[in-house]
Amino acid sequence: MPSDATPLSDLECREQALSNVRDAVAALQQVPAPALDAEKHDLLQEADDNLRSLERALTNEVDQLRESNDA
C-alpha cells in the first residue's frame, strides 16, 4: 500500500472484512462433501456456522455505521 494512500474509514474496513468473510463462506461451500469423513464434515460445518455468525455481526456493524454516517 502506498504511503500516501488515504486510510480506510471504519465503515470501509468493516465492508472489506464482510466481503472477505462472504468469500470464505462461498469457498467453504465449494468443498466436496464426499471428500470428507464425518469428523472433517463436522469441522467444516462448525467453520461455516462460525463464519455465518461473523457475517451477521459484521452486517449489523456495517448497517449501524451507515446509519450513523447518514445522520
SVG drawing of the C-alpha trace seen along z (x, -y; Angstrom):
<svg xmlns="http://www.w3.org/2000/svg" viewBox="-30 -13 35 54">
<polyline fill="none" stroke="black" stroke-width="0.4" points="0.0,0.0 1.5,-3.4 2.3,-5.6 0.2,-8.5 -3.0,-6.3 -5.9,-7.5 -6.6,-5.2 -9.8,-3.3 -12.7,-4.5 -14.3,-2.2 -17.1,-1.6 -14.8,-0.7 -12.7,1.6 -15.8,3.5 -17.2,3.6 -14.0,5.1 -14.0,7.6 -17.6,8.5 -16.7,9.1 -13.8,11.3 -16.0,13.3 -18.6,13.8 -15.8,15.0 -14.7,17.5 -18.3,18.8 -18.5,19.3 -15.2,21.1 -16.4,23.5 -19.4,24.3 -17.2,25.5 -15.6,28.3 -17.0,31.5 -18.8,33.4 -17.9,36.9 -14.2,36.0 -14.8,35.6 -15.2,38.2 -17.7,37.4 -15.2,35.7 -14.0,33.4 -17.5,32.7 -18.3,31.6 -15.3,29.3 -16.4,27.8 -19.9,27.3 -18.6,25.6 -16.4,23.3 -19.4,22.5 -21.5,21.7 -18.8,19.5 -18.3,17.6 -22.0,17.0 -22.2,15.7 -19.3,13.4 -21.1,12.3 -24.2,11.4 -22.2,9.4 -20.3,7.5 -23.5,6.9 -25.0,5.3 -21.9,3.2 -21.9,2.0 -25.6,1.2 -25.1,-0.8 -22.1,-2.7 -24.1,-3.6 -27.0,-4.8 -24.6,-7.0 -22.9,-8.4 -26.3,-9.3 -27.4,-11.0"/>
</svg>
